[in-house]
Amino acid sequence: MTTDVLASVDAQRKQFLEQSETIAIVGWSDKEDRPSHETANYLRKQGYRVIPINPRLAGKHWGNQPIYGCVTNIPREVDLVDVFRRPEYTPHHAQKAVEAGAKVFWLQLGIRNEETRRIAEAGGLIYVEDRCTHIEHLRLIRGIAMPAPPVM
């Protein structure tokens, strides 16, 4: 990709992060050493309403925030669905994000799936894959000098 295209992609991601208020973390873990937990904590400290999604923990709470089993169970609008699941599970979550009316569907570092991309984009969602919301927020919003991961 050219420098102009990368700058455009960065500007678009920055805009998602600036405009999003509610982020659902699919695959959230209650274990504090897990990347999903760390990212959720970071995003919450940045002022986002972070909603954990984990069917095993549904009905419990993370602080004062209920944990849901699926993004479609959240009784409010979700701007961004951030997924920490293996690629083979992501098409299901993309379909649920479409059903929930989310705006952005984001797969974490190392997660790519063409079927998921098709579902998300056909449903009108902006699609991001193989990127970390925590890292991108640090880089694009907070201005901390971090190299962008290579685009493949």
C-alpha positions in Angstrom: 0.0 0.0 0.0 1.1 3.5 -0.7 1.7 6.1 2.0 -1.4 8.0 0.9 -3.6 4.8 1.3 -2.1 4.0 4.7 -2.7 7.6 5.9 -6.3 7.3 4.7 -6.8 4.0 6.5 -5.3 5.5 9.7 -7.6 8.5 9.4 -10.6 6.3 9.0 -9.7 4.1 12.1 -9.0 7.3 14.1 -12.5 8.5 13.2 -14.1 5.2 14.3 -12.3 5.4 17.6 -13.2 9.1 18.1 -16.8 8.6 17.3 -17.4 5.4 19.1 -18.9 5.5 22.6 -19.9 1.9 23.3 -17.6 -1.0 22.5 -18.5 -4.7 23.0 -15.6 -7.0 23.7 -16.5 -10.4 22.3 -14.4 -13.1 23.9 -13.7 -11.0 27.0 -12.0 -12.9 29.8 -12.2 -12.3 33.5 -8.6 -13.3 33.8 -6.6 -10.1 34.2 -3.6 -11.3 32.3 -5.5 -12.0 29.1 -5.3 -9.5 26.2 -9.1 -9.1 26.1 -9.2 -8.1 29.7 -6.3 -5.7 29.4 -7.8 -4.1 26.3 -11.2 -3.7 27.9 -9.6 -2.0 31.0 -7.6 0.3 28.8 -10.6 1.3 26.7 -12.8 1.8 29.7 -10.1 4.1 31.2 -10.2 6.1 28.0 -13.9 6.9 28.5 -15.6 4.2 26.4 -18.5 2.2 27.7 -17.1 -1.3 27.5 -19.4 -4.2 27.5 -17.9 -7.7 28.0 -19.3 -10.6 25.9 -18.7 -14.1 27.2 -21.5 -16.8 27.3 -19.8 -18.6 30.1 -19.9 -15.5 32.3 -23.3 -14.1 31.1 -25.4 -12.7 34.0 -22.4 -11.9 36.1 -20.8 -8.4 36.4 -17.5 -6.8 35.7 -17.5 -4.0 38.2 -21.0 -2.5 37.7 -21.2 -3.6 34.1 -23.3 -6.7 33.3 -21.6 -9.4 31.2 -23.7 -10.6 28.2 -23.6 -13.9 26.3 -24.1 -12.3 22.9 -23.9 -8.8 21.4 -27.6 -9.1 20.4 -28.5 -9.3 24.1 -27.1 -5.8 24.9 -30.0 -3.5 25.5 -28.4 -0.4 24.0 -26.7 0.6 20.7 -23.2 -0.7 20.2 -20.8 1.3 18.0 -17.9 -1.1 17.7 -17.7 -4.9 18.2 -14.1 -5.9 19.1 -13.5 -9.6 18.7 -11.0 -11.8 20.6 -12.0 -15.2 19.1 -10.3 -17.6 16.8 -11.0 -17.0 13.1 -13.3 -19.9 12.6 -15.7 -18.4 15.2 -15.8 -14.9 13.8 -18.5 -15.4 11.0 -21.1 -16.1 13.7 -20.1 -13.0 15.6 -20.1 -10.8 12.5 -23.7 -11.9 11.8 -24.7 -11.1 15.4 -23.0 -7.7 15.1 -25.1 -7.0 11.9 -28.2 -8.1 13.8 -27.4 -5.8 16.7 -26.9 -2.8 14.4 -23.3 -2.2 15.2 -21.3 0.2 13.0 -17.8 -1.3 13.1 -16.6 -5.0 13.3 -13.0 -5.2 14.5 -10.9 -8.4 14.6 -7.9 -8.4 16.9 -4.2 -9.0 16.0 -3.7 -12.2 14.1 -7.4 -12.7 13.3 -8.5 -12.8 9.6 -11.4 -14.4 7.9 -12.8 -13.8 4.4 -16.2 -15.1 5.2 -16.4 -12.8 8.2 -15.4 -9.9 6.0 -18.2 -10.7 3.5 -20.8 -11.0 6.3 -19.8 -7.8 8.0 -19.5 -5.7 4.8 -22.7 -7.1 3.3 -24.4 -6.1 6.6 -23.1 -2.5 6.2 -20.5 -2.7 8.9 -17.0 -1.2 8.6 -14.6 -4.0 8.8 -11.1 -4.1 10.4 -9.0 -7.2 10.8 -5.6 -8.1 12.3 -5.4 -4.9 14.4 -5.5 -4.2 18.1 -7.9 -1.5 19.3 -5.6 -0.8 22.3 -2.5 -0.3 20.1 -4.4 1.7 17.5 -5.9 4.0 20.2 -2.4 4.6 21.6 -1.0 5.3 18.2 -3.8 7.2 16.5 -5.6 9.0 19.4 -3.0 9.4 22.1 -0.2 10.0 19.6 2.2 7.6 21.1 4.8 6.8 18.5 4.3 3.1 17.6 4.9 1.7 14.2 1.7 0.6 12.4 1.6 -3.2 11.8 2.3 -4.1 8.2 -0.7 -4.3 5.9 -1.0 -7.5 4.1 
